Amino acid sequence: MSRHRDWSELDARARAVLAQSGGVAHISAFDAAGITRKQVGLLHGRGVIERPRIGWFVDPDSPWQVKRAVGVGGAAACVSSADAMGLPTPPSTKRSIHVAVEAHASHLRHSRDRRWVLDSVHDDERLELHWGGLVDAPVGGRTSIVDTLLLLSGCVPFDWFVAALDAAMRALGTAHRCSMSTIAVVSRPSCLVGSVTRSTRPTPPRRAPSSRCFGSRCSVAGSGRFGCRCR
């Protein structure tokens, strides 16, 4: 067996691991696939996989928002996730990276330097965190379309949110748009108060913020219609 073929087989196995995880995989996923730590190091050195954070690897073709978010310690969310999905977002939002993290997350990294542990959110002015309260588990290093739209509604002007919502509906293959009443419920400020912690806050909250719209009642139905009811 030639050396070239050896690399080809290993590369294919590594890409399969990433594909099964949506382009983002923990080192344990490679272990389970029979790829040793030494081989993972070789794959990383050859550029087959990238390591934005110790123990975490991504497909080199992943959106930059995903790479940055994984490096911070979470998933691309809100405007960053929407931008990676191709949804319209205000140009000004591209100056920051929005990341969804667990409510108990600690030892977060700088969005540009994986070696810099943040003592406070203020250490990274480009970083905007969304603490907990997600409807679905992130996939492929970014929040689901439902969570992306819910978080987006609290971060951008209403007309930009409507544009993103309409684009999302079209991407889902629907010919109709959500009713204005549904949009109003999803974006009602009282349902989203505290869902975003911006970089100007000195320290992250210890508990997930309360949000009456976050939960199993928010979903995209099979028909492609987006709905949300406050509790």
C-alpha positions in Angstrom: 0.0 0.0 0.0 1.5 3.3 -1.0 2.0 6.3 1.3 -0.3 8.4 -0.9 -3.1 5.8 -0.4 -2.5 5.7 3.3 -3.1 9.5 3.6 -6.1 9.3 1.3 -7.8 6.7 3.5 -7.0 8.6 6.7 -8.2 11.9 5.2 -11.5 10.3 4.1 -12.1 8.8 7.6 -11.4 12.2 9.2 -13.8 14.0 6.8 -16.4 11.4 7.5 -16.2 12.1 11.3 -16.6 15.8 10.6 -19.5 15.2 8.2 -21.3 13.1 10.8 -21.0 16.0 13.3 -22.0 18.8 10.9 -18.5 19.9 10.4 -17.5 20.3 14.0 -16.2 17.4 16.1 -14.6 16.8 19.5 -11.5 14.7 19.8 -13.5 11.9 21.3 -15.4 11.5 17.9 -12.0 10.7 16.2 -11.1 8.3 19.0 -14.4 6.5 18.5 -13.6 6.2 14.7 -10.3 4.6 15.4 -8.2 7.6 14.6 -5.4 8.0 17.1 -4.4 11.3 18.8 -1.1 11.2 16.8 -3.0 10.8 13.5 -5.3 13.7 14.5 -2.2 15.8 15.0 -0.9 14.8 11.6 -4.3 15.6 10.0 -4.2 19.0 11.7 -0.7 19.7 10.6 -1.6 18.9 7.0 -4.6 21.2 7.0 -7.2 18.4 6.6 -8.9 19.6 9.8 -8.6 22.8 11.8 -8.4 23.2 15.6 -10.0 26.5 16.7 -10.0 25.3 20.4 -8.1 22.6 22.2 -10.0 19.3 21.8 -12.3 20.7 19.1 -11.9 20.4 15.3 -13.7 21.8 12.3 -13.9 21.4 8.6 -11.5 24.0 7.0 -14.4 25.0 4.7 -16.7 25.9 7.6 -17.9 29.5 7.8 -15.5 31.8 9.6 -18.3 32.6 12.1 -18.4 28.9 13.1 -14.7 28.7 13.5 -14.6 31.8 15.7 -17.6 30.7 17.8 -16.1 27.2 18.4 -12.9 28.9 19.4 -14.7 31.0 22.0 -16.4 27.9 23.4 -19.9 27.9 22.0 -21.8 28.1 18.7 -22.4 30.8 16.2 -25.7 32.5 17.0 -28.0 35.4 16.2 -26.5 37.6 13.4 -23.4 35.5 13.1 -25.4 32.3 12.5 -27.8 34.2 10.2 -25.0 35.6 8.1 -23.4 32.1 7.8 -26.8 30.8 6.6 -27.0 33.5 4.0 -29.8 35.5 5.6 -29.7 39.3 5.4 -28.1 41.1 8.4 -27.1 44.7 9.0 -23.5 45.4 7.7 -22.6 46.9 11.1 -23.2 43.5 12.8 -20.3 42.0 10.9 -17.9 43.8 13.3 -18.8 41.4 16.1 -19.2 37.7 16.6 -22.4 36.4 18.4 -21.9 33.2 20.3 -24.4 31.0 22.2 -22.9 29.4 25.3 -24.1 27.3 28.1 -25.5 29.1 31.1 -22.7 27.7 33.3 -19.9 28.3 30.7 -16.6 29.5 32.0 -13.0 29.9 30.7 -14.2 31.4 27.5 -11.6 32.3 24.9 -11.0 35.5 22.9 -12.8 35.5 19.5 -9.4 36.0 17.7 -7.0 34.3 20.1 -7.7 30.8 21.3 -4.9 31.0 23.9 -6.4 34.0 25.7 -8.8 33.0 28.5 -11.4 35.8 29.1 -11.6 37.0 32.7 -14.6 39.0 31.7 -16.7 39.5 28.6 -15.3 43.1 28.4 -11.9 41.6 27.5 -13.2 41.0 24.0 -15.1 44.0 22.6 -16.0 42.0 19.4 -17.8 39.3 21.4 -21.5 39.3 22.2 -22.7 36.3 24.2 -26.2 34.7 24.4 -26.4 32.7 27.6 -28.5 29.5 27.5 -32.2 29.4 26.7 -32.0 27.7 23.3 -34.9 25.7 21.8 -32.7 23.3 19.9 -29.2 22.0 20.4 -26.7 23.7 18.1 -25.7 21.7 15.1 -22.5 22.1 13.1 -21.2 24.9 15.3 -24.2 27.2 15.0 -27.7 27.6 16.4 -30.8 26.2 14.6 -32.9 28.3 12.3 -35.5 28.7 15.1 -33.0 29.9 17.7 -31.2 32.0 15.1 -34.4 33.9 14.3 -35.5 34.2 18.0 -32.1 35.7 19.0 -32.0 37.8 15.9 -35.3 39.5 16.8 -33.7 41.0 19.8 -30.5 42.2 18.2 -31.4 43.9 14.9 -34.0 46.5 13.8 -37.4 45.1 13.1 -37.2 45.6 9.3 -34.0 43.5 9.2 -35.6 40.8 11.3 -38.6 40.7 8.8 -36.2 40.4 5.9 -34.3 37.6 7.5 -37.5 35.8 8.5 -38.8 36.1 4.9 -35.5 34.8 3.5 -35.6 31.9 5.9 -39.1 30.9 4.8 -38.1 31.0 1.2 -35.1 28.9 2.0 -37.4 26.3 3.6 -39.2 26.0 0.3 -42.4 27.8 1.2 -44.3 30.1 -1.1 -46.0 32.1 1.7 -44.7 34.4 4.4 -45.5 34.3 8.1 -48.4 36.5 9.2 -47.5 39.8 10.8 -49.2 38.7 14.0 -46.8 35.7 14.3 -43.8 38.0 13.6 -45.0 40.4 16.3 -45.2 37.6 18.9 -41.7 36.2 18.0 -40.1 39.7 18.3 -42.1 41.0 21.3 -39.5 42.6 23.6 -41.1 41.3 26.7 -40.4 37.8 25.6 -36.7 38.4 24.9 -35.6 40.6 27.8 -32.3 39.4 29.1 -31.6 36.9 26.3 -28.5 38.8 25.2 -25.5 39.7 27.3 -23.3 42.2 25.4 -19.6 42.6 25.6 -19.9 45.8 27.7 -21.1 43.7 30.7 -18.2 43.2 33.0 -19.0 39.6 34.0 -21.3 36.8 32.7 -24.4 35.9 34.6 -24.2 32.7 36.7 -27.7 31.5 35.6 -29.5 31.4 32.3 -31.7 34.5 31.9 -35.4 33.9 32.0 -37.2 34.1 28.7 -40.8 33.2 28.3 -40.5 32.5 24.6 -37.7 30.0 24.8 -38.9 26.5 25.0 -40.7 23.7 23.1 -43.5 26.0 22.0 -41.3 27.7 19.4 -40.9 25.6 16.2 -40.9 25.5 12.4 -43.8 23.3 11.4 -43.7 20.8 8.5 -45.5 23.4 6.3 -42.6 25.8 6.8 -44.6 28.2 9.0 -42.8 29.7 11.9 -44.7 30.0 15.2 -44.1 31.0 18.7 -46.4 31.4 21.7 -45.4 33.1 25.0 -46.1 31.2 28.1 
